[in-house]
Amino acid sequence: MSKRRKRSQSKTPSPEEQKKKYIVTGIAILVAVLLAVVIGVAANKSEVGTMREVTIETEQGQIGIEVYPDLMPVTVGNFEKLVQSKFYDGLAFHRVEDWVIQGGDPKGDGTGGPGWTIPLETNPQLKNVKGAVAMARAQDPDSAGSQFYILKQDASWLDGEYAVFGQVTRGMEVVEKIKAGDKMTSVKFDQKK
């Protein structure tokens, strides 16, 4: 007697089984998309790295900025040294144009500094866009000291030539109101959270 093998017959799924299969597939796709979004957000945050908050008190109101010590360690370190020594307190914004404001000069005429300079430091992730905070300098790329600017408009022609080290996070309306001669009453790093 020979044994016959039974062929497995494929069973057509019922409409209820098909519905469950579509639901499970849809949930799996949704989870995969959400996971990709979470990973993307985390990757973007790690690109910028550590952020520090700074508050600039002016005669027109507060300007909040974040600075990026991981991306711009020399520039942020220099800025922090000046802030901690209260170098900026009482200094004026000496240059105000329709696209930029600039301050941090103890002479008040665009020629002063802290008594030292730092080498030019750039990072391709940080661009000269509206609200960017960057070091001002003379013709020599390594001549930045204490003067910085805040952009009121995008200025891509400055990319790679100036050390962008921060971004305005609040008070852009204050930046717009600054007039030549308006003072920074205080500049402080906010407490770490």
Secondary structure as UniProt FT lines:
FT   HELIX           15..48
FT   STRAND          52..58
FT   TURN            59..60
FT   STRAND          61..67
FT   TURN            69..71
FT   HELIX           73..84
FT   TURN            85..90
FT   STRAND          92..96
FT   STRAND          100..103
FT   TURN            106..107
FT   TURN            124..125
FT   TURN            130..131
FT   STRAND          132..135
FT   TURN            141..142
FT   STRAND          148..151
FT   HELIX           156..158
FT   TURN            159..161
FT   STRAND          164..170
FT   HELIX           172..177
FT   TURN            180..181
FT   STRAND          183..189
//
